[in-house]
Amino acid sequence: MAAENTLQAVIDIGTNSMRLLIYRFDAAGALQRTGKWVQYTRMGEGVDRTGRLADGAIARNLKALRDFAAQAAAQGVALPAIAAFATSAVRDAENGADFCDAALRETGVNVQVIDGETEAAYGFAGVSQCFDGRILICDIGGGSTELILGVNSQIETARSLNMGCVRATEKWLKADPPGRGAMDAVEEAMAAMLSEALPAYDLSAPCQLVGIGGTATTLTAIRQRLADYDRDAVHLSRLTVADVEVLRAKLAAVPLAARKKIAGLAPSRADIILAGTVILKAVMKACDQDTLVICDNDNLEGAALLMQRRGGVKIKQKKS
């Protein structure tokens, strides 16, 4: 376990973006964030089609990893206090290990590829700090969507579905703007996955649907017309099914160039936000949840908390 007030860092290498959290634990054991940053690196470019990480994606992510390692070092966080984990794109790609080898060689950062179970555990650990009672977390990533049901610190059920906003965009939403038929295809594919997964969840008792990740935080930022990301405005804000449908219609009505100018929407996310919106609507409908509460805490905070409890920078690796 790291000493109190010692700065540490954890990096999440996702399908669409890479994110850095620098943090410390105070004397009471509470996580205190120094800062949280994102670079849109699109690791999952073409992975669903080719089964491999593209050379350009590897180059972009190695550069971002070097940048983040340097940023952490400049704030006093040095190896081995920098942890990093990779999710859907790297674990699905046949050359994912090549990226991890290059990352270690070029940056000194040991990137661990985590399985869907661990990804869900990280998300739940980060979010459950913010809620009392039973919650159902929906984490829409670039390559997969995690659904985690639990209460307090205990996960009841967790599944990772191979449907994310990058994967869905590349497969179905190729036109600019996408047609209604293409969006219906995404919703139908997600609904089919949910019909298979949800019987494992006990949704008979009340629970609060909680959204984490870029789709949820972006949609509430768009609805609030935030010129710049504001954690206080985003965290614990709410979206109804009606809100999501209005946002879907707004995003679908304009081409990508116009979408990039919408307040609250990062231009680098503009091409995939529509897929994320359709996926979210399918989840809310299938789970019979009218309201989504957005949480700014996510798997980065969760990874930090679980690593602290386990006594240092240790990450459960993908099962071979």
Sequence and secondary structure as in RCSB ss.txt:
>XXXX:A:sequence
MAAENTLQAVIDIGTNSMRLLIYRFDAAGALQRTGKWVQYTRMGEGVDRTGRLADGAIARNLKALRDFAAQAAAQ
GVALPAIAAFATSAVRDAENGADFCDAALRETGVNVQVIDGETEAAYGFAGVSQCFDGRILICDIGGGSTELILG
VNSQIETARSLNMGCVRATEKWLKADPPGRGAMDAVEEAMAAMLSEALPAYDLSAPCQLVGIGGTATTLTAIRQR
LADYDRDAVHLSRLTVADVEVLRAKLAAVPLAARKKIAGLAPSRADIILAGTVILKAVMKACDQDTLVICDNDNL
EGAALLMQRRGGVKIKQKKS
>XXXX:A:secstr
   TT  EEEEEE SSEEEEEEEEE TTS EEEEEEEEEE  TTTTHHHHSS  HHHHHHHHHHHHHHHHHHHHT
T  TTSEEEEE HHHHHSTTHHHHHHHHHHHH   EEE  HHHHHHHHHHHHGGG  SEEEEEEE SS EEEEEE
ETTEEEEEEEES  HHHHHHHT  SSS  HHHHHHHHHHHHHHHHHHGGGS  SS  EEEEESHHHHHHHHHHTT
 SS  HHHHTT EEEHHHHHHHHHHHHTS HHHHTTSTT  GGGTTTHHHHHHHHHHHHHHTT SEEEE S  HH
HHHHHHHHHHTSS       
